[in-house]
C-alpha cells in the first residue's frame, strides 16, 4: 500500500512538471510571435508618432484642474487558459478591476477568457484584427482588410462579435493600413454605433483616421498614448515612460496605456507602472470613464449602413 501511495505521489509530480513546462513553452511562443508583430507593426513609425503624441499632450491640449486619469488596456488575450496558481491568466486577473482586457477572436481560448472574466466587473474589448502595412504578417483568421466592401466588413464584425458578445468595445489589433482607410473605418465605426460599442484607436500608425472619424460619426472613443512594452519589455523602457509621466502629470494630462498579455515581465512592469503613476497622483479609471463621448445632437445620420443591415449575414 505504501509503495502504491508513493507511486501516486510521483505520478502527480510528473504531471505538474509537464504542465509547468508546457505553460512556459506556450508563453515563450506567444511572446516570440508578439515581439515579431510589434517589430513589423510599430517600429517604423513609433519614434515620430511618440514625438507627435508628446507634442499634442504638452503643447496643444489645455491643462485641466481635475486629477489626471490613467486608463489601461491589455491586448492579446485568448491564447491560454492555464488555471495553475502562477499562470499568466490568473495573475493578470489579479490586476485592479479598472484595467481593461482586449481579447483576440478565433483563438483556442477566446470565448473561455471572455466567460472567465465577464463576472469580475472588468471591461472587455474585441481586439479586432485589421490589415497591417506589412502584408507578410498574419493578423488573424478573420481580418478587416481595405479591399473589403461594407457588407463584408459587417459580416466579419458580426462573426467576431458572435464569439465575443460580452465585450463593450473594440480596439484594433495591428491595423496600420486599415485604420488609415476612410471607407473601411467608416463602415466599421458605423457598425460600432449600431451595436452600441465604443472604439479605441490603438494608434499603430500616425496616419490613422480612427479617433477623429469616431468623434465625427458619434462613437465613444479614445486614442492610445503609450505602448508600455515598445520598443521592448525592459525595465528601462518602463522607467523612460515613468519619467514622461511626471511631465504629463504636471500638465494634468490624461493618459491611455496599452501593453500585452504575453509574459510575466510585462505583468510585473505594468504593476510597477500603475503603482508609481498613482503615487504621482494619477487616478486609475475604467476605460468607460476615459472615453470621449459624442454630442449626439450634432451628429448627422450616416447612409453607410442604410439599407445594408438586412443584407448582411447575421
Number of C-alpha atoms within 10 A of each C-alpha: 6 7 7 9 10 11 12 12 10 12 12 12 12 12 11 13 12 12 14 16 12 13 19 15 12 15 20 14 13 17 16 12 12 16 18 11 19 17 14 18 22 20 16 12 15 19 11 12 19 15 11 12 17 17 12 12 20 16 11 10 12 12 17 11 9 10 13 21 22 24 24 24 26 23 23 23 24 22 21 20 18 15 11 14 9 13 19 21 22 15 15 21 16 8 14 14 15 19 21 23 29 27 29 27 26 17 16 13 17 21 19 15 21 23 13 13 16 14 9 10 10 18 22 25 29 31 27 27 24 23 24 28 16 14 10 8 14 15 19 17 9 16 22 26 19 20 12 15 13 22 18 16 22 25 16 21 21 18 17 20 17 13 15 24 15 17 21 17 23 24 27 26 26 30 29 24 21 26 32 20 17 15 17 21 23 22 21 24 25 24 21 22 17 11 13 12 19 25 26 24 23 29 26 25 24 16 14 21 18 29 22 13 17 27 19 15 19 23 28 24 26 26 21 20 19 19 24 25 22 18 15 15 20 14 17 10 16 21 15 11 16 19 10 12 21 16 14 19 19 13 18 23 23 21 22 21 19 21 21 21 25 27 17 15 14 22 20 13 20 23 15 16 19 20 13 15 19 14 10 15 16 24 17 22 18 20 24 18 13 20 18 17 16 16 12 10 7 10 13 10 11 11 9 17 18 10 9 12 16 10 10 15 12 12
